[in-house]
Amino acid sequence: MPGFGTAVRAAGIPAALFLCFREGITAEGPGVVAVIKGHQFGHGFRIQPLNFAQRQGGVQNAGRMFHLVHFHRRVDGIHAYRDGSVPVQQQGVGRFCDVFCESFAFNAAESRQILEAGKRHGLLPTVHADEIEPSGGAEVAAEVGAASASHLLQPSDAGLKAMAAKGVVAVLLPGTGFFLRTTHRPPVGKLRALLIPIALATDFNPGSCPMLAQPLTIQFGCLHYDLTIVEALRAVTVNAARALRLEHELGTLEPGKWADITVTDVPDYRHLAYRLGHNPVRMVIRHGQVVHAVSGPA
């Protein structure tokens, strides 16, 4: 099957610990990892952690890493962020600009301003949208032409319709909802009805989801968010690639795309969701090269 995709938050992770996480991620199958950095941005924003992660992305076992410059909380006020993406993009570190669109973080107008600034400097917009309350995040994602909007626990109907019209991918994070025991869940039925592509990600981070396992994300997507198994598989392959604007390179096995393949030990694809907690990955192939293999019986 096509290699999995996932998302990680690298919030001040020490170098040695990051390397351990990288190996753990590879063992769970992902070939593309989005590393998110930038909680509590201030005038003294440091990009060294991103530079380190980018260097590790060149190591064979790491797969491909793309970085999201993430604006999570106000520290020095909105003025610190209007052009905060400039040094990141100039050093070739960032690919996306992501903003935490909530009333207590950045409201819709501020989020729009940040994302438009990022676009002017070559960063693709993504939005952390409508997780805590209806914040207008889905609307902002559509207005700025975002690649994706994540969380979406409480989006408005108008926001979802706007996302559908603009082709914004909905990235759901069931591990976070499970770990935080949130009462709200994304409106999967409405996403289906509007034909909004659904992707799944781990959201691995020290605060709200200490889970590296993308196979477990598939299981939580089915059991906790009511996705079908086929929807969950598409969510970690072709739709995950679409969320990263890489659908022409990755996400399906077909001529002209990279040979990123995850080989599993399950007798039937439905067991990926059925065998709760089991890591089915036996071999990981990146660009046609074996980068991880498990020896011995399953």
ZAGU-472270 format. One record per atom (N, C-alpha, C, O, CB): x, y, z. Coordinates in steps of 0.02 Angstrom, whole numbers, padded with zeros to 5 digits, always signed. Glycine has a CB too. Layout:
! ZAGU-472270
XYZ...
This chain:
! ZAGU-472270
+00042-00059+00000+00000+00000+00000+00044+00062+00000+00103+00058+00019-00048+00000+00061+00018+00120-00021+00058+00181-00019+00080+00197+00051+00046+00180+00100+00019+00240-00048+00138+00229+00057+00164+00247+00123+00118+00296+00158+00086+00338+00127+00232+00276+00117+00116+00290+00225+00075+00334+00265+00105+00404+00268+00164+00414+00253+00068+00306+00336+00065+00453+00286+00088+00520+00303+00068+00537+00374+00020+00507+00399+00060+00573+00253+00102+00582+00405+00085+00599+00474+00105+00671+00488+00134+00705+00445+00119+00552+00523+00091+00694+00549+00109+00762+00569+00136+00761+00640+00110+00725+00683+00049+00810+00563+00187+00800+00652+00221+00802+00717+00229+00875+00737+00240+00918+00695+00289+00766+00715+00224+00889+00802+00240+00956+00827+00308+00952+00862+00315+00915+00911+00185+00983+00875+00356+00989+00837+00423+00989+00868+00431+01051+00910+00462+01100+00889+00479+00986+00813+00404+01049+00969+00404+01107+01013+00462+01103+01062+00453+01079+01119+00336+01113+01051+00521+01126+01041+00578+01126+01085+00605+01057+01100+00633+01047+01154+00561+01159+01148+00599+01009+01054+00623+00941+01065+00699+00939+01058+00725+00962+01007+00590+00892+01016+00736+00914+01108+00808+00909+01103+00829+00865+01044+00791+00822+01022+00838+00881+01167+00890+00877+01018+00912+00842+00958+00912+00766+00966+00886+00731+00922+00982+00865+00940+00939+00741+01021+00943+00668+01030+00873+00637+01034+00861+00584+01007+00982+00652+01094+00828+00672+01068+00760+00647+01074+00725+00647+01007+00687+00602+00991+00721+00688+01125+00739+00700+00967+00708+00704+00900+00729+00643+00858+00688+00615+00822+00728+00769+00865+00793+00623+00863+00818+00567+00824+00782+00503+00845+00765+00462+00802+00893+00559+00833+00769+00494+00910+00732+00436+00933+00661+00437+00905+00637+00385+00883+00730+00434+01010+00629+00494+00906+00562+00499+00879+00562+00484+00805+00516+00451+00779+00533+00569+00891+00614+00507+00769+00617+00496+00698+00618+00421+00682+00582+00399+00637+00679+00529+00669+00659+00383+00720+00662+00312+00708+00595+00279+00725+00573+00233+00691+00718+00280+00749+00563+00302+00779+00498+00275+00797+00445+00289+00745+00403+00247+00731+00476+00303+00863+00447+00348+00716+00400+00366+00663+00410+00320+00604+00361+00295+00576+00409+00439+00643+00472+00309+00584+00486+00267+00526+00459+00197+00536+00432+00167+00489+00561+00264+00512+00465+00170+00596+00441+00103+00610+00365+00097+00605+00339+00042+00599+00463+00082+00679+00330+00153+00609+00257+00153+00603+00234+00164+00531+00173+00164+00518+00227+00206+00648+00280+00174+00484+00262+00175+00414+00262+00240+00377+00265+00238+00315+00199+00147+00408+00257+00299+00409+00252+00361+00369+00313+00375+00327+00370+00362+00347+00240+00419+00415+00300+00401+00267+00355+00421+00223+00361+00496+00217+00412+00522+00194+00345+00392+00155+00309+00532+00238+00310+00605+00237+00290+00630+00306+00238+00609+00333+00263+00634+00181+00331+00673+00335+00318+00698+00402+00316+00774+00400+00362+00806+00374+00372+00673+00452+00263+00803+00425+00258+00876+00431+00277+00895+00502+00242+00878+00549+00186+00901+00414+00332+00931+00509+00356+00952+00575+00332+01023+00587+00347+01068+00549+00434+00948+00580+00295+01033+00642+00266+01097+00658+00306+01129+00714+00316+01099+00766+00192+01090+00678+00330+01191+00702+00369+01226+00753+00345+01297+00760+00330+01330+00709+00444+01224+00737+00341+01322+00822+00326+01393+00829+00278+01410+00884+00251+01465+00884+00298+01417+00767+00266+01365+00932+00223+01383+00989+00252+01445+01024+00312+01448+01038+00217+01324+01038+00209+01493+01038+00227+01553+01075+00283+01593+01039+00335+01606+01069+00249+01535+01146+00271+01610+00977+00319+01650+00940+00329+01718+00973+00282+01747+00999+00296+01659+00867+00390+01742+00970+00405+01810+00993+00455+01841+00947+00471+01812+00895+00431+01809+01065+00479+01900+00963+00527+01934+00921+00592+01894+00916+00627+01899+00866+00542+02004+00948+00607+01854+00966+00668+01814+00965+00658+01745+00938+00690+01697+00960+00697+01810+01034+00613+01737+00890+00598+01672+00860+00662+01636+00837+00702+01665+00800+00550+01681+00800+00671+01574+00859+00731+01537+00842+00712+01483+00791+00664+01447+00801+00762+01504+00905+00751+01479+00738+00736+01429+00687+00786+01371+00689+00784+01327+00646+00737+01460+00618+00830+01369+00740+00878+01315+00744+00845+01246+00747+00868+01200+00713+00923+01324+00804+00791+01237+00787+00759+01171+00788+00735+01150+00719+00739+01091+00701+00702+01170+00837+00709+01197+00680+00685+01180+00613+00744+01162+00568+00740+01116+00528+00646+01237+00583+00799+01199+00575+00857+01184+00534+00883+01114+00550+00903+01077+00505+00912+01236+00546+00883+01096+00615+00905+01029+00634+00860+00976+00604+00883+00926+00576+00907+01022+00711+00794+00987+00609+00747+00938+00582+00756+00931+00507+00751+00876+00480+00675+00957+00598+00769+00986+00473+00778+00984+00401+00841+00943+00383+00840+00905+00335+00783+01054+00372+00894+00952+00421+00954+00913+00407+00940+00839+00417+00965+00798+00378+01012+00935+00453+00902+00822+00468+00886+00751+00479+00841+00724+00424+00841+00664+00411+00853+00742+00547+00804+00768+00391+00761+00746+00336+00801+00716+00279+00773+00679+00238+00719+00803+00311+00866+00733+00275+00907+00706+00222+00932+00636+00238+00959+00602+00194+00965+00751+00210+00923+00614+00301+00943+00547+00319+00892+00498+00291+00832+00511+00294+00949+00539+00396+00916+00443+00265+00872+00398+00227+00811+00376+00266+00755+00377+00240+00911+00338+00206+00820+00356+00329+00764+00328+00368+00711+00379+00385+00656+00361+00405+00790+00297+00430+00727+00443+00379+00680+00494+00402+00623+00505+00353+00573+00535+00371+00715+00559+00413+00630+00481+00290+00580+00497+00241+00584+00570+00222+00637+00600+00229+00510+00480+00266+00529+00599+00199+00529+00669+00180+00496+00710+00234+00443+00691+00260+00493+00679+00112+00526+00766+00252+00499+00809+00304+00483+00877+00274+00523+00906+00238+00548+00816+00362+00424+00903+00291+00406+00970+00273+00386+01007+00336+00359+00977+00383+00348+00971+00221+00401+01071+00339+00395+01108+00401+00340+01161+00397+00335+01198+00347+00461+01140+00419+00302+01164+00449+00249+01214+00455+00270+01265+00506+00282+01249+00564+00182+01181+00474+00273+01328+00485+00287+01382+00531+00221+01398+00566+00174+01423+00534+00317+01446+00495+00216+01383+00630+00152+01383+00664+00147+01440+00714+00188+01447+00759+00141+01316+00699+00095+01481+00706+00081+01536+00752+00027+01513+00800-00031+01505+00782+00059+01601+00713+00047+01502+00863+00003+01469+00911-00024+01516+00964-00084+01512+00981+00040+01413+00944+00018+01560+00992-00006+01605+01044+00026+01673+01035+00083+01679+01011+00009+01577+01114-00010+01725+01056+00018+01793+01055+00064+01802+01114+00046+01789+01171-00037+01845+01056+00125+01826+01100+00172+01842+01153+00186+01917+01152+00180+01951+01203+00237+01802+01145+00205+01942+01094+00221+02013+01087+00169+02052+01047+00181+02110+01029+00289+02021+01055+00113+02020+01033+00061+02055+00995+00065+02039+00921+00114+02011+00897+00066+02128+01006+00013+02058+00886+00007+02041+00815+00064+02071+00774+00081+02044+00722-00059+02065+00788+00094+02126+00796+00146+02159+00757+00207+02113+00749+00245+02121+00701+00167+02224+00790+00217+02067+00795+00274+02022+00791+00266+01971+00735+00315+01938+00715+00285+01986+00857+00205+01963+00709+00192+01907+00664+00175+01927+00592+00171+01884+00549+00136+01867+00691+00166+01990+00580+00144+02010+00513+00192+01986+00459+00171+01965+00406+00137+02085+00510+00257+01989+00474+00307+01966+00426+00353+01915+00459+00411+01908+00439+00347+02024+00398+00327+01879+00508+00369+01831+00544+00393+01773+00502+00440+01739+00521+00332+01805+00602+00361+01762+00444+00381+01706+00402+00442+01722+00359+00471+01676+00330+00324+01686+00358+00462+01784+00355+00515+01804+00309+00581+01768+00322+00607+01737+00276+00526+01879+00313+00610+01771+00383+00674+01738+00393+00671+01663+00383+00720+01632+00362+00701+01753+00461+00613+01633+00399+00606+01560+00391+00608+01541+00318+00645+01495+00299+00540+01537+00423+00569+01575+00276+00567+01559+00206+00633+01575+00172+00654+01537+00128+00510+01597+00172+00666+01629+00191+00728+01648+00159+00782+01595+00171+00826+01586+00130+00752+01715+00185+00778+01560+00228+00828+01509+00242+00806+01441+00216+00839+01390+00228+00841+01505+00317+00750+01439+00181+00728+01377+00150+00703+01325+00199+00703+01266+00184+00783+01348+00112+00681+01347+00258+00660+01300+00310+00586+01284+00305+00566+01226+00309+00676+01327+00379+00545+01335+00296+00473+01325+00298+00443+01311+00230+00468+01333+00179+00440+01384+00328+00388+01272+00230+00348+01261+00169+00277+01288+00178+00247+01313+00131+00346+01187+00151+00252+01282+00240+00184+01303+00256+00184+01356+00311+00232+01360+00350+00141+01243+00276+00131+01395+00313+00119+01440+00369+00052+01420+00399+00001+01421+00366+00118+01516+00346+00054+01402+00463-00006+01378+00498-00022+01424+00555+00024+01450+00587+00005+01306+00523-00086+01435+00569-00105+01481+00622-00160+01449+00665-00204+01414+00640-00129+01548+00594-00155+01462+00730-00204+01437+00779-00262+01486+00781-00258+01537+00817-00172+01426+00850-00314+01473+00744-00370+01519+00738-00422+01504+00792-00466+01463+00782-00402+01515+00667-00416+01538+00847-00463+01534+00903-00468+01603+00934-00420+01642+00928-00442+01479+00956-00522+01619+00966-00532+01686+00992-00479+01706+01044-00461+01764+01049-00601+01692+01023-00453+01657+01082-00404+01672+01134-00332+01670+01106-00285+01686+01142-00410+01623+01191-00324+01650+01044-00258+01648+01013-00256+01701+00959-00239+01759+00973-00243+01576+00983-00273+01684+00898-00279+01733+00843-00350+01728+00816-00372+01675+00796-00226+01719+00787-00385+01785+00815-00453+01783+00789-00451+01776+00713-00397+01773+00683-00492+01846+00810-00510+01774+00682-00513+01762+00610-00476+01816+00570-00440+01801+00523-00586+01759+00587-00486+01879+00590-00453+01934+00553-00377+01930+00559-00342+01939+00510-00479+02001+00578-00353+01917+00620-00280+01912+00631-00252+01851+00594-00197+01855+00566-00265+01907+00706-00289+01796+00596-00266+01735+00562-00260+01747+00487-00211+01727+00455-00314+01677+00575-00310+01781+00460-00308+01796+00388-00247+01839+00371-00214+01828+00320-00373+01833+00367-00232+01888+00414-00176+01933+00403-00110+01894+00404-00066+01906+00362-00175+01988+00456-00102+01849+00452-00041+01809+00457-00033+01765+00395+00021+01761+00366-00043+01767+00521-00087+01731+00376-00082+01684+00320-00069+01720+00254-00032+01695+00212-00146+01644+00314-00098+01779+00245-00085+01817+00184-00012+01840+00183+00019+01842+00130-00132+01877+00179+00015+01858+00242+00086+01877+00245+00130+01818+00226+00179+01825+00190+00104+01902+00316+00112+01759+00251+00149+01699+00233+00147+01685+00158+00197+01667+00129+00122+01639+00271+00088+01694+00128+00082+01683+00056+00127+01730+00016+00156+01710-00034+00009+01692+00034+00132+01792+00040+00175+01840+00004+00248+01819+00005+00288+01841-00037+00169+01910+00035+00266+01776+00052+00335+01753+00057+00342+01680+00038+00391+01647+00056+00361+01764+00127+00293+01654+00001+00299+01588-00028+00279+01530+00016+00293+01472-00001+00367+01577-00048+00245+01544+00073+00223+01491+00117+00150+01474+00104+00107+01518+00099+00232+01511+00191+00136+01410+00097+00067+01387+00086+00028+01390+00151+00053+01369+00203+00066+01315+00058-00033+01417+00150-00072+01423+00212-00106+01358+00233-00131+01320+00192-00123+01477+00205-00106+01347+00299-00147+01295+00330-00176+01326+00394-00148+01375+00420-00106+01229+00346-00230+01298+00420-00263+01328+00477-00280+01276+00530-00308+01223+00514-00327+01365+00455-00263+01291+00592-00287+01254+00650-00355+01284+00666-00359+01339+00694-00236+01259+00713-00409+01249+00648-00475+01281+00643-00528+01250+00688-00535+01189+00692-00498+01278+00573-00564+01294+00723-00627+01276+00755-00621+01215+00802-00665+01172+00803-00680+01262+00703-00566+01212+00839-00558+01156+00886-00594+01169+00951-00633+01128+00974-00484+01143+00899-00581+01226+00982-00608+01241+01049-00678+01270+01045-00720+01257+01088-00562+01290+01085-00691+01309+00993-00756+01342+00985-00762+01360+00911-00712+01360+00875-00763+01405+01031-00823+01377+00888-00830+01402+00820-00794+01469+00813-00816+01519+00841-00906+01409+00800-00739+01470+00777-00695+01529+00775-00691+01561+00706-00657+01611+00698-00627+01510+00797-00725+01532+00657-00719+01557+00589-00658+01530+00554-00639+01554+00500-00716+01631+00590-00626+01479+00583-00566+01450+00553-00578+01418+00486-00537+01424+00440-00536+01400+00599-00634+01383+00478-00649+01351+00414-00659+01404+00360-00637+01396+00303-00712+01306+00420-00693+01458+00378-00702+01513+00330-00636+01544+00309-00625+01558+00250-00747+01567+00361-00591+01555+00358-00526+01583+00343-00487+01537+00296-00456+01560+00248-00485+01596+00408-00490+01472+00310-00454+01424+00267-00477+01430+00195-00436+01428+00149-00465+01352+00293-00542+01436+00185-00568+01442+00117-00548+01509+00086-00530+01512+00027-00644+01435+00117-00552+01562+00125-00538+01629+00098-00466+01637+00074-00454+01669+00024-00552+01682+00151-00419+01606+00110-00348+01614+00091-00324+01558+00045-00266+01557+00025-00304+01616+00154-00369+01511+00028-00349+01456-00015-00302+01407+00019-00253+01385-00011-00317+01482-00077-00316+01391+00082-00273+01348+00121-00270+01277+00092-00318+01252+00063-00296+01345+00193-00213+01245+00101-00207+01175+00081-00250+01131+00126-00278+01081+00103-00134+01153+00084-00254+01150+00190-00292+01108+00237-00316+01150+00296-00291+01204+00309-00250+01049+00261-00365+01122+00331-00388+01147+00395-00390+01088+00442-00420+01037+00426-00458+01184+00389-00360+01094+00501-00355+01038+00547-00401+01046+00607-00424+01101+00622-00283+01029+00570-00413+00991+00641-00457+00985+00700-00530+00986+00678-00561+00934+00671-00442+01042+00751-00559+01046+00668-00628+01053+00643-00679+01017+00687-00723+00981+00662-00633+01026+00572-00673+01027+00752-00722+00996+00798-00788+01035+00799-00841+01006+00811-00693+00993+00868-00785+01101+00785-00846+01142+00789-00850+01192+00731-00860+01252+00743-00848+01179+00856-00842+01171+00670-00847+01218+00614-00919+01236+00599-00965+01199+00615-00814+01188+00552-00928+01293+00568-00995+01313+00547-01013+01280+00481-00968+01259+00443-01001+01391+00541-01077+01274+00467-01098+01246+00403-01074+01289+00345-01054+01263+00293-01174+01239+00401-01076+01355+00355-01053+01400+00302-00978+01390+00289-00955+01391+00232-01067+01473+00321-00940+01380+00343-00869+01369+00336-00854+01305+00298-00809+01304+00255-00835+01367+00403-00891+01252+00313-00880+01189+00278-00898+01194+00204-00863+01168+00161-00921+01133+00311-00952+01229+00189-00971+01238+00119-00918+01278+00082-00903+01264+00023-01039+01273+00114-00889+01327+00115-00836+01366+00084-00774+01324+00073-00741+01329+00021-00819+01428+00128-00757+01281+00121-00700+01236+00113-00711+01189+00053-00665+01178+00014-00689+01195+00176-00771+01163+00047-00787+01118-00008-00778+01153-00075-00753+01125-00123-00858+01091-00002-00800+01215-00078-00796+01253-00141-00724+01267-00160-00709+01272-00220-00834+01318-00135-00679+01274-00111-00609+01291-00125-00563+01231-00123-00502+01238-00134-00585+01343-00075-00590+01172-00110-00548+01112-00110-00501+01105-00052-00448+01074-00058-00509+01110-00172-00518+01133+00006-00476+01129+00066-00484+01060+00097-00540+01036+00106-00494+01185+00117-00429+01028+00113-00430+00961+00144-00443+00968+00219-00413+01011+00252-00364+00924+00130-00486+00926+00245-00499+00924+00317-00452+00873+00349-00457+00813+00334-00574+00905+00332-00407+00896+00392-00359+00852+00426-00386+00838+00497-00387+00883+00539-00287+00884+00429-00407+00777+00509-00435+00759+00574-00382+00727+00618-00338+00692+00593-00495+00712+00565-00386+00740+00683-00335+00718+00730-00367+00679+00788-00373+00705+00843-00295+00780+00758-00389+00618+00775-00427+00581+00825-00387+00564+00887-00416+00557+00941-00454+00518+00796-00321+00557+00881-00281+00543+00940-00284+00599+00991-00285+00588+01051-00209+00531+00921-00286+00661+00966-00291+00720+01009-00358+00721+01045-00362+00732+01105-00281+00784+00970-00411+00708+01007-00478+00707+01038-00483+00653+01091-00515+00662+01143-00531+00696+00986-00453+00595+01077-00455+00540+01124-00415+00556+01187-00438+00545+01243-00427+00476+01092-00355+00584+01178-00311+00598+01236-00341+00653+01279-00336+00650+01341-00241+00619+01211-00371+00704+01248-00400+00760+01286-00471+00746+01309-00500+00784+01348-00399+00822+01244-00499+00690+01285-00568+00671+01303-00617+00726+01286-00661+00744+01326-00572+00654+01379-00610+00752+01226-00655+00806+01204-00725+00779+01190-00733+00722+01167-00627+00840+01141-00774+00820+01205-00843+00799+01193-00865+00811+01121-00909+00777+01095-00890+00835+01241-00834+00860+01089-00852+00875+01019-00811+00831+00972-00754+00813+00986-00840+00949+01003-00842+00814+00916-00808+00775+00865-00821+00809+00797-00872+00842+00788-00833+00701+00864-00776+00800+00750-00786+00832+00685-00848+00803+00651-00864+00744+00658-00725+00822+00640-00884+00845+00613-00945+00823+00580-00930+00782+00517-00937+00807+00461-00989+00884+00562-00910+00720+00528-00888+00678+00472-00944+00670+00420-00930+00669+00360-00865+00610+00498-01005+00663+00443-01061+00656+00396-01067+00715+00350-01080+00707+00290-01126+00646+00434-01058+00776+00376-01061+00836+00334-01002+00839+00287-01009+00860+00229-01064+00898+00378-00943+00819+00311-00885+00818+00267-00896+00771+00208-00880+00787+00151-00822+00796+00306-00925+00712+00223-00941+00665+00170-00991+00695+00120-00981+00692+00059-00970+00600+00199-01044+00724+00147-01097+00750+00103-01071+00805+00058-01094+00812+00001-01155+00776+00145-01023+00845+00082-00995+00900+00044-00935+00879+00001-00905+00920-00034-00976+00956+00090-00917+00814+00006-00861+00786-00033-00795+00821-00016-00752+00830-00059-00875+00793-00108-00788+00841+00047-00725+00870+00070-00675+00813+00084-00691+00768+00122-00735+00913+00134-00616+00815+00053-00567+00762+00066-00547+00761+00140-00535+00813+00170-00505+00772+00022-00544+00701+00168-00526+00692+00238-00458+00660+00243-00446+00607+00214-00580+00650+00275-00413+00692+00281-00348+00663+00297-00344+00651+00372-00380+00682+00410-00290+00709+00273-00300+00606+00392-00288+00591+00463-00214+00604+00479-00170+00591+00438-00308+00518+00480-00201+00629+00539-00132+00640+00562-00127+00624+00636-00177+00624+00671-00109+00712+00547-00066+00611+00659-00056+00593+00729-00061+00654+00775-00086+00649+00831+00012+00560+00739-00037+00712+00752-00032+00772+00794+00014+00760+00853+00004+00789+00907-00101+00795+00818+00064+00717+00845+00110+00701+00900+00141+00764+00929+00174+00802+00893+00165+00653+00875+00130+00775+00993+00158+00833+01027+00156+00821+01102+00117+00779+01125+00120+00899+01009+00196+00856+01141+00201+00842+01213+00142+00866+01254+00135+00849+01312+00262+00872+01240+00097+00907+01224+00044+00936+01263-00023+00903+01257-00060+00897+01307+00037+01006+01245-00040+00879+01197-00109+00855+01188-00114+00789+01152-00169+00762+01146-00147+00906+01150-00058+00762+01127-00063+00697+01094+00006+00664+01089+00039+00668+01037-00093+00705+01023+00029+00630+01142+00095+00598+01141+00092+00530+01105+00113+00480+01134+00121+00589+01212+00068+00529+01044+00059+00467+01007+00093+00472+00939+00077+00516+00899-00017+00452+00998+00141+00427+00927+00177+00426+00864+00144+00381+00812+00158+00387+00752+00248+00403+00876+00102+00335+00833+00080+00280+00791+00026+00300+00741-00032+00312+00760+00054+00223+00834+00044+00303+00677-00006+00317+00626-00056+00259+00618-00114+00272+00604+00028+00331+00560-00035+00194+00625-00086+00142+00623-00140+00150+00676-00198+00137+00663-00053+00074+00631-00120+00172+00736-00170+00185+00789-00214+00244+00770-00273+00245+00789-00135+00198+00856-00188+00291+00734-00229+00346+00710-00283+00321+00663-00340+00345+00665-00186+00399+00674-00267+00273+00621-00317+00242+00577-00372+00211+00620-00432+00220+00606-00285+00188+00532-00353+00175+00672-00401+00142+00715-00445+00192+00752-00506+00183+00756-00366+00096+00764-00414+00243+00780-00454+00294+00814-00499+00331+00765-00555+00350+00783-00407+00344+00849-00476+00341+00704-00517+00374+00653-00581+00335+00641-00635+00364+00631-00479+00383+00589-00575+00269+00641-00635+00227+00630-00678+00221+00692-00739+00229+00689-00613+00158+00607-00646+00208+00750-00683+00195+00811-00708+00258+00846-00762+00257+00876-00641+00156+00859-00670+00312+00842-00686+00372+00879-00720+00425+00836-00762+00463+00860-00623+00401+00909-00703+00426+00771-00731+00476+00726-00777+00447+00673-00802+00483+00630-00676+00515+00692-00789+00382+00676-00839+00349+00633-00821+00351+00559-00866+00351+00516-00906+00382+00642-00757+00351+00543-00737+00343+00473-00745+00270+00453-00738+00225+00495-00665+00368+00461-00759+00257+00390-00755+00188+00366-00681+00170+00358-00638+00214+00357-00794+00179+00298-00666+00105+00353-00597+00085+00345-00567+00112+00280-00510+00133+00279-00591+00008+00347-00606+00111+00227-00582+00138+00163-00568+00212+00170-00518+00237+00144-00634+00125+00107-00612+00248+00203-00601+00320+00213-00537+00332+00253-00499+00378+00238-00661+00352+00249-00525+00291+00304-00465+00299+00345-00402+00285+00305-00352+00319+00313-00468+00254+00407-00404+00234+00263-00346+00219+00221-00332+00275+00171-00274+00293+00161-00357+00153+00184-00383+00301+00141-00374+00358+00096-00348+00418+00135-00310+00459+00109-00440+00375+00060-00369+00423+00198-00351+00481+00238-00277+00483+00255-00250+00537+00268-00391+00482+00302-00243+00425+00256-00171+00424+00272-00128+00413+00210-00067+00405+00215-00156+00370+00323-00159+00412+00151-00121+00401+00090-00136+00458+00041-00104+00511+00044-00138+00333+00058-00184+00448-00003-00195+00497-00057-00218+00564-00030-00197+00616-00055-00246+00471-00106-00262+00564+00021-00285+00628+00048-00233+00662+00091-00230+00724+00095-00349+00619+00088-00190+00623+00124-00134+00653+00162-00087+00687+00113-00062+00742+00128-00096+00598+00203-00074+00656+00056-00031+00688+00006-00063+00752-00020-00029+00802-00032-00018+00640-00053-00128+00751-00029-00163+00810-00053-00160+00867-00002-00153+00925-00021-00237+00794-00068-00163+00850+00062-00159+00901+00114-00091+00936+00114-00085+00993+00136-00171+00870+00183-00039+00901+00088+00028+00930+00083+00043+00956+00013+00099+00975-00002+00080+00879+00104-00008+00955-00030+00000+00976-00100+00054+00933-00135+00095+00959-00173+00019+01051-00104+00052+00868-00121+00100+00822-00151+00065+00765-00187+00095+00713-00201+00146+00794-00097+00001+00775-00204-00037+00720-00234-00011+00699-00302-00028+00644-00325-00108+00740-00239+00028+00740-00335+00056+00722-00400+00121+00682-00392+00148+00656-00442+00069+00784-00442+00146+00676-00331+00208+00639-00318+00197+00577-00275+00233+00528-00282+00259+00684-00285+00149+00581-00230+00141+00530-00178+00067+00513-00168+00023+00544-00198+00171+00554-00112+00055+00463-00126-00013+00449-00104-00046+00390-00138-00092+00360-00109-00055+00508-00115-00025+00372-00198-00051+00314-00233+00008+00279-00267+00060+00309-00279-00106+00334-00285-00002+00216-00284+00049+00177-00319+00031+00177-00393-00014+00140-00415+00055+00104-00291+00065+00217-00431+00052+00221-00503+00114+00249-00539+00155+00283-00508-00011+00266-00518+00119+00236-00603+00178+00260-00641+00186+00335-00634+00138+00373-00638+00173+00240-00715+00249+00357-00625+00264+00428-00621+00268+00455-00550+00290+00511-00540+00214+00466-00658+00247+00415-00500+00252+00437-00431+00308+00399-00396+00331+00347-00419+00184+00426-00394+00329+00427-00339+00381+00395-00300+00357+00328-00273+00299+00320-00254+00403+00440-00242+00403+00279-00272+00387+00213-00245+00395+00214-00169+00442+00186-00142+00434+00158-00277+00348+00247-00137+00344+00248-00064+00292+00197-00043+00232+00207-00056+00327+00320-00036+00313+00143-00013+00269+00085-00001+00277+00061+00071+00332+00057+00098+00285+00028-00050+00220+00046+00103+00220+00016+00169+00193-00055+00163+00136-00065+00141+00178+00058+00219+00233-00104+00183+00213-00174+00180+00190-00195+00250+00226-00185+00299+00272-00220+00154+00130-00224+00254+00102-00243+00319+00094-00318+00325+00101-00355+00277+00034-00208+00329+00080-00341+00386+00073-00412+00399+00000-00435+00405-00012-00492+00425+00110-00430+00462-00047-00392+00390-00117-00410+00400-00144-00449+00340-00123-00437+00284-00160-00346+00411-00190-00496+00352-00216-00537+00297-00267-00501+00254-00282-00523+00198-00247-00599+00325-00293-00446+00279-00346-00410+00244-00341-00337+00266-00325-00323+00324-00417-00440+00258-00356-00290+00221-00348-00219+00237-00391-00198+00297-00374-00151+00332-00366-00176+00177-00446-00234+00308-00490-00215+00363-00458-00227+00432-00478-00197+00482-00554-00254+00358-00407-00271+00434-00373-00285+00497-00331-00224+00520-00313-00221+00578-00328-00345+00490-00317-00178+00475-00281-00117+00496-00320-00079+00549-00291-00047+00592-00267-00072+00435-00386-00082+00545-00428-00049+00595-00451-00097+00650-00467-00076+00705-00489-00019+00561-00452-00162+00634-00479-00212+00680-00430-00229+00736-00451-00237+00794-00498-00275+00643-00366-00236+00721-00317-00258+00771-00291-00199+00810-00238-00171+00795-00258-00296+00737-00329-00179+00859-00316-00118+00896-00249-00120+00932-00234-00167+00969-00372-00106+00947-00207-00069+00920-00142-00063+00952-00087-00101+00918-00029-00094+00937-00148-00085+01021-00103-00140+00868-00052-00180+00833-00017-00137+00780-00050-00101+00742-00083-00243+00800+00049-00140+00778+00086-00107+00725+00097-00157+00668+00137-00203+00676+00155-00079+00751+00062-00150+00613+00065-00200+00560+00124-00192+00512+00133-00232+00466+00002-00199+00520+00165-00140+00522+00217-00124+00473+00274-00174+00477+00305-00182+00529+00243-00052+00485+00287-00207+00420+00343-00255+00415+00401-00227+00375+00458-00245+00386+00319-00320+00385+00385-00184+00328+00437-00155+00286+00415-00086+00262+00357-00075+00246+00453-00201+00226+00463-00040+00259+00450+00027+00235+00498+00041+00177+00559+00034+00185+00458+00081+00292+00471+00060+00121+00510+00074+00060+00502+00148+00044+00446+00173+00039+00488+00029+00000+00558+00183+00035+00557+00253+00017+00595+00264-00048+00654+00248-00053+00587+00296+00074+00560+00290-00096+00591+00303-00162+00623+00239-00190+00676+00241-00221+00643+00359-00157+00589+00183-00178+00613+00120-00205+00665+00085-00164+00688+00031-00183+00639+00131-00271+00686+00114-00107+00738+00085-00064+00708+00064+00003+00670+00102+00033+00795+00136-00054+00726+00004+00026+00704-00019+00091+00740+00021+00146+00801+00021+00149+00717-00096+00099+00702+00055+00189+00732+00094+00243+00715+00066+00312+00744+00087+00362+00709+00166+00238+00669+00019+00314+00651-00012+00378+00623-00081+00363+00582-00089+00317+00600+00031+00418+00644-00131+00401+00618-00198+00393+00618-00234+00460+00664-00225+00500+00658-00238+00341+00567-00274+00472+00561-00312+00533+00575-00385+00516+00544-00413+00471+00490-00304+00565+00622-00416+00550+00639-00486+00538+00600-00530+00585+00576-00508+00637+00714-00499+00545+00594-00593+00566+00559-00641+00609+00485-00643+00596+00459-00605+00555+00572-00624+00681+00449-00687+00632+00377-00694+00622+00339-00634+00648+00362-00599+00693+00352-00757+00657+00281-00622+00618+00239-00565+00639+00210-00578+00708+00173-00536+00734+00181-00553+00588
